[in-house]
Amino acid sequence: GLLALVEKKATGRGRLVKISTPTILASALEGVYTNNANNGITRTRVGNRHNKLTPMCILPTLDGWGFVGAPVDEQWAFHERWADLKHNPDWAYAEERYNQRQSVETVLAGWTRNMASEDLFLTGQAFRLPFAKVQTLEDVRKCPHLTSRDFWAEDGMNLPWKMSVNHE
């Protein structure tokens, strides 16, 4: 789909691109399906956190919510110093942090509650950590990236494609 848009920009001509929704869903769920088929493991919803990595969760901030990710041991060691957390040797390794995820998240939430979500995001990104600001619907509507691309229309979104229910 993206290549068709690049081609349209270069040539001025559009192209019909057929995208199979079942194929996209199967691709997105491949790991979940394979785990179930091979190991009998059924993955369930785990709320605002990753099902196997800690920390990889949404936490409260001074002005909203932020996503905090430092699941790799080296990332955690850096994050622990940056957040000025008391060193806990029981959290040095990923499996141990996951087994104590509630305690890890509680300590981190005490830290994130004192930071603006934008500062948390920008600083985390500057340190190459998978941090994000959880945007409100109003934040998304005001997003400069989407606005500069005329994404929003008066009655919704200006999508660069047309949808059809024709199942050819």
C-alpha positions as CSV (number, residue, x, y, z in Angstrom):
1,G,0.0,0.0,0.0
2,L,2.8,2.5,0.9
3,L,4.6,1.7,-2.3
4,A,1.5,2.4,-4.3
5,L,1.3,5.9,-2.6
6,V,5.0,6.5,-3.5
7,E,4.3,5.5,-7.1
8,K,1.3,7.8,-7.2
9,K,3.3,10.7,-6.0
10,A,6.0,10.0,-8.6
11,T,3.8,9.3,-11.5
12,G,0.5,11.0,-10.7
13,R,-1.4,7.7,-11.3
14,G,-3.0,5.6,-8.6
15,R,-3.2,1.8,-8.5
16,L,-5.6,-0.7,-7.1
17,V,-4.1,-2.5,-4.2
18,K,-5.9,-5.5,-2.7
19,I,-5.2,-6.2,0.9
20,S,-6.5,-9.3,2.6
21,T,-7.8,-8.6,6.1
22,P,-7.5,-12.2,7.2
23,T,-3.9,-12.3,6.0
24,I,-3.0,-9.1,8.0
25,L,-4.7,-10.6,11.1
26,A,-2.9,-13.9,10.7
27,S,0.4,-12.0,10.3
28,A,-0.2,-9.9,13.4
29,L,-1.1,-12.9,15.5
30,E,1.5,-15.3,14.1
31,G,3.4,-15.5,17.4
32,V,0.3,-16.0,19.5
33,Y,-1.0,-18.7,17.1
34,T,2.3,-20.6,16.9
35,N,2.7,-20.6,20.7
36,N,-0.8,-22.0,21.0
37,A,-0.5,-24.6,18.2
38,N,3.0,-25.8,19.3
39,N,2.9,-25.4,23.1
40,G,-0.8,-25.2,24.0
41,I,-0.2,-21.7,25.5
42,T,-3.1,-19.4,25.4
43,R,-2.2,-15.8,25.8
44,T,-4.7,-13.7,27.7
45,R,-5.1,-10.0,28.1
46,V,-2.7,-8.5,30.7
47,G,-4.0,-4.9,30.9
48,N,-1.5,-2.1,30.5
49,R,1.6,-4.2,30.4
50,H,3.5,-6.6,28.1
51,N,2.7,-10.3,28.8
52,K,6.4,-11.3,29.3
53,L,8.6,-8.3,29.6
54,T,9.1,-5.9,32.6
55,P,9.0,-2.9,32.5
56,M,6.9,-2.6,29.4
57,C,3.8,-0.8,30.7
58,I,1.6,2.3,30.8
59,L,2.0,4.3,33.9
60,P,0.5,7.6,35.3
61,T,2.4,10.8,34.7
62,L,2.0,14.3,36.1
63,D,-0.4,15.2,33.3
64,G,-1.7,11.9,31.8
65,W,-0.1,8.6,30.9
66,G,3.2,7.4,29.5
67,F,4.6,4.1,28.2
68,V,7.8,3.0,30.0
69,G,10.0,0.3,28.4
70,A,13.3,-1.0,29.6
71,P,13.0,-4.8,29.4
72,V,16.6,-5.5,28.4
73,D,19.0,-5.8,31.4
74,E,21.3,-3.1,30.0
75,Q,18.3,-0.8,29.5
76,W,17.1,-1.5,33.0
77,A,20.5,-0.8,34.6
78,F,20.6,2.6,32.7
79,H,17.0,3.4,33.6
80,E,17.5,2.6,37.2
81,R,20.4,5.2,37.3
82,W,18.5,7.8,35.3
83,A,15.4,7.5,37.6
84,D,17.6,7.5,40.6
85,L,16.0,4.3,41.9
86,K,17.4,2.5,44.8
87,H,19.3,-0.4,43.4
88,N,17.5,-3.7,43.9
89,P,19.7,-6.7,43.0
90,D,16.6,-8.9,42.7
91,W,15.6,-6.8,39.6
92,A,19.0,-7.1,37.8
93,Y,17.7,-9.7,35.3
94,A,14.7,-9.7,33.1
95,E,13.1,-12.8,34.4
96,E,13.4,-11.6,38.0
97,R,11.9,-8.2,37.1
98,Y,9.0,-10.0,35.4
99,N,8.4,-12.3,38.4
100,Q,8.2,-9.1,40.5
101,R,6.5,-6.9,37.9
102,Q,3.9,-5.4,40.3
103,S,6.6,-4.2,42.6
104,V,8.7,-2.8,39.7
105,E,5.7,-1.0,38.3
106,T,4.8,0.4,41.6
107,V,8.3,1.9,42.1
108,L,8.3,3.2,38.5
109,A,4.8,4.8,38.9
110,G,6.2,6.7,41.9
111,W,8.8,8.2,39.6
112,T,6.6,8.8,36.5
113,R,3.9,10.6,38.6
114,N,6.4,13.4,39.0
115,M,7.1,13.8,35.3
116,A,5.2,15.4,32.4
117,S,4.3,12.8,29.8
118,E,6.0,14.8,27.1
119,D,9.3,15.1,29.1
120,L,9.2,11.3,29.9
121,F,8.7,10.6,26.2
122,L,11.4,12.9,24.9
123,T,14.0,12.0,27.4
124,G,13.3,8.3,27.1
125,Q,13.6,8.6,23.3
126,A,16.8,10.6,23.6
127,F,18.3,7.7,25.6
128,R,17.1,5.3,22.9
129,L,14.5,3.6,25.3
130,P,11.1,2.5,24.1
131,F,9.1,5.3,25.9
132,A,6.0,6.9,24.6
133,K,3.4,9.5,25.5
134,V,-0.1,8.1,25.6
135,Q,-2.0,10.6,23.6
136,T,-5.6,11.6,24.2
137,L,-8.0,11.9,21.3
138,E,-7.6,15.6,21.5
139,D,-3.8,15.2,21.2
140,V,-4.2,13.1,18.1
141,R,-6.6,15.6,16.6
142,K,-4.0,18.3,17.1
143,C,-1.0,16.2,16.0
144,P,1.2,18.4,13.8
145,H,2.3,15.4,11.8
146,L,-1.2,14.5,10.8
147,T,-2.3,18.1,10.4
148,S,0.6,18.9,8.0
149,R,-0.5,15.9,5.8
150,D,-4.1,17.1,5.7
151,F,-5.1,13.9,7.4
152,W,-8.2,15.4,9.0
153,A,-11.3,16.2,7.0
154,E,-14.4,18.1,8.3
155,D,-16.3,14.8,8.6
156,G,-13.4,12.5,9.7
157,M,-10.2,11.4,8.0
158,N,-8.7,12.0,4.6
159,L,-7.5,8.5,4.0
160,P,-5.1,8.0,1.0
161,W,-7.1,5.0,-0.1
162,K,-10.7,4.0,-0.8
163,M,-12.4,1.1,0.9
164,S,-14.7,-1.3,-0.9
165,V,-16.9,-4.1,0.2
166,N,-16.6,-5.7,-3.2
167,H,-15.0,-9.1,-2.6
168,E,-13.6,-9.8,-6.0
